[in-house]
Amino acid sequence: EDAIRSYAEMRSKVVVEFFIRSDGTIYNLRILNSNADRLRTLFCEEAIRARAPFGEWTKDMKAALGTEQPIRITFFYR
């Protein structure tokens, strides 16, 4: 049973989505999909929250991207 659990954990995937504003702040962070256990899923969410706010966008970035963008990140556990 431990071998089966270890193999399943190796194939875990967590998909996180959030919106980032041009000032670097984020909002509406949510888990879209996860087959990882609760702790690993929370680690993925915290990896993003702990780094916010991100840097402010340059004028060129704002011209190309507008005032906000959705971001989707997929974490894989081996």
Secondary structure, 3 states (H helix, E strand, C coil): CHHHHHHHHHCCEEEEEEEEECCCCEEEEEEEEECCCHHHHHHHHHHHHCCCCCCCCCHHHHHHHCCEEEEEEEEECC
